[in-house]
């Protein structure tokens, strides 16, 4: 290049850089991959593979990779926080606990869907689930499915000893004592629930508060607005363990530990979510055909009420494919996909719940409150 003037050499270098930049911006020829993060699906069948292949068939050139997270909601939350704070999460669509939407929206981790939601798109859902998908007047997620706290009981044992499902906690404790005494089985536990220090324990505490006619927050935001009732509710949970109605290992119990003990035939009552029935009625279950379902009992000054849990689908703000990610969310939350998901993941005897209005009896409360909705006793 000895014959080039400095000006010509500079022009040549600029031209080369521009050419290189254009080459780097060329569209990628391979398929687009969307990554879906979700909780591990328990039960005999995982509905995701079939649903995702169906979505791919309707969107040529798009692949969806399904990646499951641990069962514990606390572990899921930790995974999301660590990865989303790094601003390169490596996933596009995420399954969110209903209580996380405001937190994640406030942190700037979710794609704002307000201007992308069609008119009346959420009309079919309970208002409480729509409220949980919004924050500060904006839409950040799509409602997906719902859980509710239920009382499982050994139908055969109650019938054998002439009992009906208990309507009050006092009646439940009495039935436990009398059935265990009559059975003479030292391995038979009474009432199993989730007392480990995690979100599941908070859910059980909320249900105890409601059963005693109070709540965690007052209308003005006061914590424990009725301290005497709150103390009675917490004392009730403690006495369950102290008196042997619940085993000492309750303080280490989560959903799966308590579910397995009940499923092995080692307990009379269990508080858990709807997914459990599918497993209890599976072939080979020791309690298959011997389990009943009832609303949670009530207490002094209150009625039985189960916490509403569940999940929404949100989109990572940093996704490179927001339109396709939203298409995937719409597909998974759509009526036809919900129906196919239920058919593929249920077995005879399972009672599935959804967040559509066809599920009766829910009452909503502020989306910022942990598992705040309730299902009260009723017909």
C-alpha positions as CSV (number, residue, x, y, z in Angstrom):
1,X,0.0,0.0,0.0
2,X,3.0,2.2,-0.3
3,X,1.5,4.1,-3.2
4,X,-1.6,5.1,-1.4
5,X,-2.0,8.5,0.2
6,X,-3.0,8.7,3.8
7,X,-6.5,9.9,2.9
8,X,-7.0,7.0,0.5
9,X,-5.7,4.5,3.1
10,X,-8.1,5.9,5.7
11,X,-11.0,5.6,3.2
12,X,-10.1,2.0,2.4
13,X,-10.0,1.1,6.1
14,X,-13.4,2.7,6.7
15,X,-14.9,0.9,3.7
16,X,-13.6,-2.4,5.1
17,X,-15.0,-1.8,8.5
18,X,-18.4,-0.9,7.1
19,X,-18.4,-4.0,4.9
20,X,-17.6,-6.1,7.9
21,X,-20.4,-4.5,9.9
22,X,-22.9,-5.3,7.2
23,X,-21.7,-8.9,7.2
24,X,-22.2,-9.3,10.9
25,X,-25.8,-7.9,10.8
26,X,-26.9,-10.5,8.2
27,X,-29.9,-12.5,9.5
28,X,-29.2,-15.9,11.0
29,X,-30.2,-18.6,8.6
30,X,-30.9,-21.3,11.3
31,X,-34.2,-21.8,13.1
32,X,-35.4,-19.5,15.9
33,X,-35.3,-21.1,19.3
34,X,-37.6,-20.1,22.2
35,X,-36.8,-21.4,25.7
36,X,-39.6,-22.1,28.1
37,X,-38.8,-22.3,31.8
38,X,-41.4,-24.0,34.0
39,X,-41.9,-26.0,37.2
40,X,-41.3,-29.8,36.9
41,X,-44.6,-31.6,36.0
42,X,-45.5,-34.2,38.5
43,X,-47.6,-37.2,37.5
44,X,-47.6,-40.0,34.9
45,X,-47.5,-37.7,31.8
46,X,-45.7,-34.5,30.9
47,X,-48.1,-32.5,28.6
48,X,-45.4,-30.1,27.3
49,X,-43.7,-32.1,24.6
50,X,-46.9,-32.7,22.6
51,X,-48.1,-29.1,23.0
52,X,-44.8,-27.6,22.0
53,X,-44.5,-29.8,18.9
54,X,-48.0,-28.6,18.0
55,X,-46.9,-25.0,18.3
56,X,-43.8,-25.6,16.2
57,X,-45.9,-27.2,13.5
58,X,-48.0,-24.0,13.3
59,X,-44.8,-21.9,13.3
60,X,-42.3,-23.3,10.7
61,X,-38.7,-22.4,11.5
62,X,-39.4,-22.0,15.3
63,X,-38.2,-24.5,17.9
64,X,-39.2,-24.4,21.6
65,X,-37.0,-25.9,24.2
66,X,-38.7,-26.9,27.4
67,X,-36.5,-26.6,30.5
68,X,-37.9,-27.6,33.9
69,X,-37.0,-26.1,37.3
70,X,-37.0,-27.8,40.7
71,X,-40.4,-28.5,42.4
72,X,-39.9,-26.0,45.2
73,X,-41.2,-22.5,44.5
74,X,-38.5,-21.0,46.6
75,X,-35.8,-22.6,44.4
76,X,-37.6,-21.5,41.3
77,X,-37.7,-17.9,42.6
78,X,-34.0,-18.0,43.4
79,X,-33.2,-19.3,39.9
80,X,-35.2,-16.5,38.3
81,X,-33.8,-13.7,40.4
82,X,-30.1,-14.8,39.9
83,X,-30.6,-15.1,36.1
84,X,-32.8,-12.1,35.5
85,X,-30.5,-9.8,37.5
86,X,-27.8,-10.7,35.1
87,X,-29.9,-9.3,32.2
88,X,-29.1,-12.4,30.0
89,X,-31.4,-15.0,31.4
90,X,-31.2,-17.5,28.5
91,X,-34.9,-18.0,28.4
92,X,-37.9,-16.3,26.8
93,X,-41.1,-17.5,28.5
94,X,-41.3,-18.3,32.2
95,X,-43.9,-19.9,34.4
96,X,-44.4,-17.6,37.4
97,X,-46.0,-18.1,40.7
98,X,-49.0,-15.8,40.9
99,X,-47.4,-13.7,43.7
100,X,-44.2,-12.9,41.7
101,X,-45.6,-10.8,38.9
102,X,-45.5,-7.4,40.8
103,X,-42.0,-8.1,42.1
104,X,-40.7,-9.1,38.6
105,X,-42.4,-6.2,36.9
106,X,-41.1,-3.7,39.4
107,X,-37.6,-5.0,38.9
108,X,-37.9,-4.5,35.1
109,X,-37.6,-8.2,34.3
110,X,-40.9,-8.7,32.4
111,X,-42.0,-7.5,29.0
112,X,-44.9,-5.0,29.4
113,X,-47.8,-6.6,27.5
114,X,-50.4,-3.9,28.1
115,X,-50.4,-2.7,24.5
116,X,-50.3,-6.2,23.1
117,X,-53.3,-7.6,25.0
118,X,-56.4,-7.7,22.8
119,X,-59.7,-6.2,24.0
120,X,-61.7,-8.6,26.2
121,X,-58.8,-11.1,26.1
122,X,-58.9,-11.6,29.8
123,X,-62.7,-11.5,30.1
124,X,-63.0,-15.2,30.7
125,X,-60.8,-15.2,33.8
126,X,-61.6,-14.6,37.4
127,X,-60.9,-10.9,38.4
128,X,-58.5,-12.0,41.1
129,X,-56.3,-13.9,38.6
130,X,-56.3,-10.9,36.2
131,X,-55.3,-8.6,39.1
132,X,-52.4,-11.0,39.9
133,X,-51.2,-10.5,36.3
134,X,-51.1,-6.7,36.5
135,X,-49.1,-4.2,38.4
136,X,-49.3,-0.4,38.4
137,X,-52.2,-0.5,35.9
138,X,-50.1,-2.5,33.4
139,X,-50.4,-6.1,32.2
140,X,-47.2,-8.2,32.7
141,X,-48.4,-11.8,32.4
142,X,-51.2,-14.2,31.2
143,X,-53.2,-16.2,33.7
144,X,-52.5,-19.9,33.2
145,X,-53.7,-22.3,35.9
146,X,-54.9,-22.3,39.5
147,X,-54.5,-24.5,42.6
148,X,-56.5,-24.4,45.9
149,X,-55.8,-25.9,49.3
150,X,-57.9,-29.0,49.9
151,X,-58.5,-31.6,52.7
152,X,-57.7,-35.1,51.6
153,X,-59.0,-37.9,53.9
154,X,-59.1,-41.6,54.1
155,X,-62.6,-42.3,53.1
156,X,-62.4,-46.0,54.2
157,X,-61.2,-45.1,57.7
158,X,-63.8,-42.5,58.3
159,X,-66.6,-44.8,57.0
160,X,-65.3,-47.7,59.1
161,X,-65.6,-45.6,62.3
162,X,-68.8,-43.8,61.4
163,X,-67.5,-40.3,60.6
164,X,-68.2,-37.8,58.0
165,X,-65.5,-35.4,56.7
166,X,-64.9,-32.8,59.5
167,X,-66.4,-29.4,59.2
168,X,-64.4,-27.9,62.1
169,X,-60.8,-28.3,63.2
170,X,-62.0,-29.5,66.6
171,X,-63.9,-32.3,64.9
172,X,-60.8,-33.2,62.8
173,X,-58.7,-33.5,66.0
174,X,-61.3,-35.6,67.7
175,X,-61.6,-38.0,64.7
176,X,-57.8,-38.4,64.6
177,X,-57.7,-39.4,68.3
178,X,-60.6,-41.8,68.1
179,X,-59.5,-43.5,64.8
180,X,-55.9,-43.9,65.9
181,X,-57.0,-45.4,69.3
182,X,-59.4,-47.8,67.6
183,X,-56.9,-48.8,64.9
184,X,-54.1,-49.5,67.3
185,X,-51.5,-48.7,64.6
186,X,-48.6,-46.7,66.0
187,X,-47.5,-45.9,62.4
188,X,-50.8,-44.2,61.5
189,X,-50.4,-40.4,61.6
190,X,-53.3,-38.0,62.0
191,X,-53.2,-34.7,60.0
192,X,-50.4,-33.9,57.6
193,X,-49.6,-30.4,56.5
194,X,-46.7,-28.3,55.3
195,X,-44.8,-26.7,58.2
196,X,-41.3,-26.4,56.7
197,X,-40.0,-22.8,56.7
198,X,-40.9,-21.9,53.1
199,X,-43.8,-20.5,51.2
200,X,-45.9,-23.6,51.9
201,X,-45.9,-22.9,55.6
202,X,-47.1,-19.3,55.0
203,X,-50.0,-20.8,53.0
204,X,-51.0,-23.0,55.9
205,X,-50.6,-20.0,58.3
206,X,-52.9,-17.9,56.1
207,X,-55.5,-20.7,56.1
208,X,-55.4,-21.0,59.9
209,X,-55.9,-17.2,60.2
210,X,-58.9,-17.3,57.9
211,X,-60.3,-20.3,59.9
212,X,-60.1,-18.1,63.0
213,X,-61.9,-15.2,61.4
214,X,-59.0,-12.9,60.7
215,X,-56.2,-12.3,58.2
216,X,-52.6,-11.3,57.8
217,X,-53.3,-7.8,56.6
218,X,-56.1,-5.4,57.4
219,X,-57.8,-3.1,54.9
220,X,-55.4,-0.3,55.9
221,X,-52.3,-2.6,55.5
222,X,-51.9,-3.3,59.2
223,X,-50.1,-6.5,59.9
224,X,-52.2,-8.8,62.2
225,X,-55.2,-6.4,62.5
226,X,-56.7,-8.7,65.2
227,X,-53.7,-9.9,67.2
228,X,-55.7,-12.0,69.6
229,X,-57.3,-14.0,66.8
230,X,-53.9,-14.3,65.1
231,X,-52.3,-15.6,68.2
232,X,-55.1,-18.2,68.6
233,X,-54.5,-19.3,65.0
234,X,-50.8,-19.7,65.4
235,X,-51.3,-21.4,68.7
236,X,-53.7,-23.8,67.0
237,X,-51.0,-24.9,64.5
238,X,-48.5,-25.4,67.3
239,X,-51.0,-27.5,69.3
240,X,-51.6,-29.8,66.4
241,X,-48.0,-30.9,66.7
242,X,-47.7,-30.7,70.5
243,X,-50.8,-32.9,71.0
244,X,-49.8,-35.4,68.4
245,X,-52.6,-34.7,66.0
246,X,-49.8,-33.9,63.5
247,X,-46.4,-35.6,63.6
248,X,-43.3,-33.9,65.0
249,X,-41.7,-34.0,61.5
250,X,-44.4,-31.5,60.2
251,X,-41.8,-28.7,60.7
252,X,-39.8,-30.4,57.9
253,X,-42.7,-31.2,55.7
254,X,-43.4,-29.8,52.2
255,X,-46.0,-30.8,49.7
256,X,-44.2,-33.9,48.5
257,X,-43.0,-35.2,51.8
258,X,-46.5,-35.0,53.3
259,X,-48.1,-36.4,50.1
260,X,-45.8,-39.4,50.0
261,X,-46.6,-40.3,53.7
262,X,-50.3,-40.0,53.1
263,X,-50.0,-42.0,49.8
264,X,-48.2,-44.8,51.6
265,X,-51.3,-45.2,53.8
266,X,-49.7,-43.7,56.9
267,X,-52.1,-40.9,57.7
268,X,-55.8,-40.1,58.0
269,X,-55.9,-36.5,56.8
270,X,-53.7,-34.4,54.5
271,X,-53.8,-30.7,53.4
272,X,-52.5,-30.3,49.9
273,X,-53.1,-29.2,46.3
274,X,-55.3,-30.8,43.5
275,X,-52.3,-32.4,41.8
276,X,-52.1,-34.9,44.6
277,X,-55.3,-36.7,43.7
278,X,-53.8,-37.8,40.4
279,X,-50.9,-39.5,42.2
280,X,-53.0,-41.0,44.9
281,X,-55.3,-42.7,42.3
282,X,-52.5,-43.9,40.1
283,X,-52.1,-47.7,39.5
284,X,-50.0,-49.1,42.4
285,X,-51.0,-46.5,44.9
286,X,-51.6,-48.0,48.3
287,X,-54.6,-45.7,48.9
288,X,-56.2,-45.9,45.4
289,X,-60.0,-45.8,45.6
290,X,-59.9,-45.0,49.4
291,X,-59.4,-41.2,49.3
292,X,-62.0,-38.5,49.6
293,X,-61.8,-34.7,49.1
294,X,-63.4,-31.9,51.2
295,X,-63.0,-28.2,51.9
296,X,-60.6,-27.3,54.7
297,X,-62.4,-27.2,58.1
298,X,-63.3,-24.0,59.9
299,X,-62.3,-22.8,63.4
300,X,-63.5,-20.5,66.1
301,X,-65.1,-17.4,64.6
302,X,-64.3,-18.3,61.0
303,X,-65.0,-20.6,58.1
304,X,-62.7,-23.1,56.3
305,X,-60.9,-21.4,53.4
306,X,-58.2,-22.7,51.1
307,X,-55.4,-20.6,49.7
308,X,-55.5,-20.0,45.9
309,X,-52.1,-20.7,44.3
310,X,-51.2,-21.3,40.7
311,X,-49.1,-19.8,37.9
312,X,-49.0,-17.2,35.2
313,X,-46.9,-17.1,32.0
314,X,-44.6,-14.1,31.6
315,X,-42.1,-13.0,28.9
316,X,-38.5,-12.0,29.8
317,X,-38.0,-8.4,28.9
318,X,-34.7,-9.2,27.1
319,X,-36.2,-11.8,24.8
320,X,-35.0,-11.4,21.2
321,X,-38.3,-12.6,19.9
322,X,-41.1,-10.9,21.7
323,X,-43.8,-11.5,19.1
324,X,-43.1,-15.2,18.9
325,X,-42.8,-15.5,22.7
326,X,-46.2,-13.9,23.0
327,X,-47.6,-16.3,20.4
328,X,-46.3,-19.2,22.5
329,X,-47.9,-17.7,25.7
330,X,-51.2,-17.3,23.9
331,X,-51.1,-20.8,22.6
332,X,-50.4,-22.4,26.0
333,X,-53.0,-20.3,27.8
334,X,-55.6,-20.8,25.0
335,X,-58.8,-22.9,25.5
336,X,-57.8,-25.7,23.2
337,X,-54.3,-26.1,24.7
338,X,-55.7,-26.1,28.2
339,X,-58.1,-28.9,27.2
340,X,-55.4,-31.0,25.6
341,X,-53.1,-30.4,28.5
342,X,-55.7,-31.6,30.9
343,X,-56.5,-34.7,28.9
344,X,-52.8,-35.7,28.6
345,X,-51.9,-35.0,32.2
346,X,-54.9,-36.4,34.1
347,X,-56.0,-39.9,34.9
348,X,-59.5,-41.2,36.0
349,X,-60.5,-39.7,39.3
350,X,-58.4,-36.5,39.0
351,X,-60.2,-33.2,39.6
352,X,-58.4,-30.5,37.7
353,X,-58.9,-26.8,38.4
354,X,-58.4,-23.9,36.1
355,X,-58.4,-20.1,36.4
356,X,-61.4,-19.8,34.1
357,X,-64.7,-18.8,35.4
358,X,-65.9,-22.4,35.2
359,X,-64.1,-22.9,38.5
360,X,-66.6,-21.7,41.1
361,X,-66.1,-20.3,44.6
362,X,-63.0,-18.2,44.5
363,X,-62.7,-14.8,46.1
364,X,-59.8,-12.5,45.2
365,X,-57.6,-10.1,47.1
366,X,-54.7,-7.9,46.3
367,X,-52.1,-9.4,44.0
368,X,-49.3,-8.4,46.3
369,X,-50.6,-10.7,49.0
370,X,-49.1,-14.2,49.1
371,X,-51.6,-16.8,48.0
372,X,-54.4,-14.5,49.2
373,X,-57.5,-15.8,47.3
374,X,-59.7,-18.2,49.2
375,X,-62.1,-20.9,48.4
376,X,-64.7,-21.0,51.2
377,X,-66.8,-24.0,52.2
378,X,-70.0,-24.4,50.2
379,X,-72.0,-26.9,48.3
